[in-house]
Amino acid sequence: MSDQGEREQPALRIVIEWPSRQAAIDFMNDPGYVPHLEQGTAGSVSHHALVEAKDDLA
């Protein structure tokens, strides 16, 4: 964070399309994936977000 309280822009963004919200949550909590997630985020600051895909123009 800067001294004005604003967040710095992330150095990397990854977008994954999941078949459902539950599929994303299940993957993040999968016992086979959790150790990889922990290893990959150890010593770093990570922010995860689920964003609903909507096409309001369709």
C-alpha atoms as an extended CHARMM CRD file, in Angstrom:
* protein
*
        58  EXT
         1         1  MET       CA              0.0000000000        0.0000000000        0.0000000000  PROA      1               0.0000000000
         2         2  SER       CA              1.1220000000        3.5030000000       -0.6580000000  PROA      2               0.0000000000
         3         3  ASP       CA              1.1790000000        6.0910000000        2.0850000000  PROA      3               0.0000000000
         4         4  GLN       CA             -2.1580000000        7.4360000000        0.7570000000  PROA      4               0.0000000000
         5         5  GLY       CA             -3.8470000000        4.0990000000        1.5170000000  PROA      5               0.0000000000
         6         6  GLU       CA             -4.2500000000        3.0680000000       -2.1170000000  PROA      6               0.0000000000
         7         7  ARG       CA             -3.3090000000       -0.4310000000       -3.2310000000  PROA      7               0.0000000000
         8         8  GLU       CA             -0.4930000000       -0.9390000000       -5.6640000000  PROA      8               0.0000000000
         9         9  GLN       CA             -1.4700000000       -2.5730000000       -8.9390000000  PROA      9               0.0000000000
        10        10  PRO       CA             -0.7240000000       -6.3120000000       -9.0280000000  PROA      10              0.0000000000
        11        11  ALA       CA              2.2910000000       -7.4550000000      -11.0040000000  PROA      11              0.0000000000
        12        12  LEU       CA              0.3490000000      -10.4230000000      -12.3630000000  PROA      12              0.0000000000
        13        13  ARG       CA             -3.3050000000      -11.1350000000      -13.0490000000  PROA      13              0.0000000000
        14        14  ILE       CA             -4.6900000000      -14.5230000000      -13.9750000000  PROA      14              0.0000000000
        15        15  VAL       CA             -8.2190000000      -15.0430000000      -15.2460000000  PROA      15              0.0000000000
        16        16  ILE       CA             -9.7410000000      -18.5250000000      -15.1880000000  PROA      16              0.0000000000
        17        17  GLU       CA            -13.2120000000      -19.3420000000      -16.4740000000  PROA      17              0.0000000000
        18        18  TRP       CA            -14.9040000000      -21.9280000000      -14.2690000000  PROA      18              0.0000000000
        19        19  PRO       CA            -18.0680000000      -23.8740000000      -15.1680000000  PROA      19              0.0000000000
        20        20  SER       CA            -19.6180000000      -22.6550000000      -11.9010000000  PROA      20              0.0000000000
        21        21  ARG       CA            -18.8410000000      -20.7540000000       -8.7230000000  PROA      21              0.0000000000
        22        22  GLN       CA            -18.8980000000      -24.0300000000       -6.7950000000  PROA      22              0.0000000000
        23        23  ALA       CA            -16.3420000000      -25.5880000000       -9.1740000000  PROA      23              0.0000000000
        24        24  ALA       CA            -13.9040000000      -22.7450000000       -8.4040000000  PROA      24              0.0000000000
        25        25  ILE       CA            -14.4050000000      -23.0810000000       -4.6520000000  PROA      25              0.0000000000
        26        26  ASP       CA            -14.0520000000      -26.8620000000       -4.8150000000  PROA      26              0.0000000000
        27        27  PHE       CA            -10.7770000000      -26.5350000000       -6.7380000000  PROA      27              0.0000000000
        28        28  MET       CA             -9.2910000000      -24.0470000000       -4.2680000000  PROA      28              0.0000000000
        29        29  ASN       CA            -10.2050000000      -26.3810000000       -1.3850000000  PROA      29              0.0000000000
        30        30  ASP       CA             -9.1640000000      -29.6360000000       -3.0750000000  PROA      30              0.0000000000
        31        31  PRO       CA             -6.7400000000      -31.5320000000       -0.7980000000  PROA      31              0.0000000000
        32        32  GLY       CA             -4.5550000000      -32.2750000000       -3.8240000000  PROA      32              0.0000000000
        33        33  TYR       CA             -4.2540000000      -28.5800000000       -4.7160000000  PROA      33              0.0000000000
        34        34  VAL       CA             -3.9980000000      -26.9480000000       -1.2770000000  PROA      34              0.0000000000
        35        35  PRO       CA             -0.2580000000      -27.7920000000       -0.7830000000  PROA      35              0.0000000000
        36        36  HSD       CA              0.5430000000      -26.2490000000       -4.1930000000  PROA      36              0.0000000000
        37        37  LEU       CA             -1.4630000000      -23.1360000000       -3.3530000000  PROA      37              0.0000000000
        38        38  GLU       CA              0.3170000000      -22.7820000000       -0.0090000000  PROA      38              0.0000000000
        39        39  GLN       CA              3.7390000000      -23.2550000000       -1.5940000000  PROA      39              0.0000000000
        40        40  GLY       CA              2.9800000000      -20.8330000000       -4.4050000000  PROA      40              0.0000000000
        41        41  THR       CA              1.7560000000      -18.0880000000       -2.0990000000  PROA      41              0.0000000000
        42        42  ALA       CA              4.2200000000      -18.4980000000        0.7810000000  PROA      42              0.0000000000
        43        43  GLY       CA              6.0980000000      -15.2670000000        1.3340000000  PROA      43              0.0000000000
        44        44  SER       CA              3.8260000000      -13.2760000000       -0.9590000000  PROA      44              0.0000000000
        45        45  VAL       CA              0.6420000000      -11.2660000000       -0.8020000000  PROA      45              0.0000000000
        46        46  SER       CA             -2.1350000000      -12.8150000000       -2.8620000000  PROA      46              0.0000000000
        47        47  HSD       CA             -5.6810000000      -11.6380000000       -3.4450000000  PROA      47              0.0000000000
        48        48  HSD       CA             -8.2520000000      -13.9680000000       -4.9820000000  PROA      48              0.0000000000
        49        49  ALA       CA            -11.6330000000      -12.8930000000       -6.3010000000  PROA      49              0.0000000000
        50        50  LEU       CA            -14.5610000000      -14.6710000000       -7.8960000000  PROA      50              0.0000000000
        51        51  VAL       CA            -16.2560000000      -12.4400000000      -10.4470000000  PROA      51              0.0000000000
        52        52  GLU       CA            -19.5220000000      -13.4420000000      -12.0850000000  PROA      52              0.0000000000
        53        53  ALA       CA            -19.3770000000      -13.2740000000      -15.8650000000  PROA      53              0.0000000000
        54        54  LYS       CA            -22.2950000000      -11.2970000000      -17.2230000000  PROA      54              0.0000000000
        55        55  ASP       CA            -23.0320000000      -10.0630000000      -20.6910000000  PROA      55              0.0000000000
        56        56  ASP       CA            -25.5900000000       -7.3250000000      -20.2050000000  PROA      56              0.0000000000
        57        57  LEU       CA            -25.4430000000       -6.5100000000      -23.9300000000  PROA      57              0.0000000000
        58        58  ALA       CA            -26.5190000000       -9.9710000000      -25.0910000000  PROA      58              0.0000000000
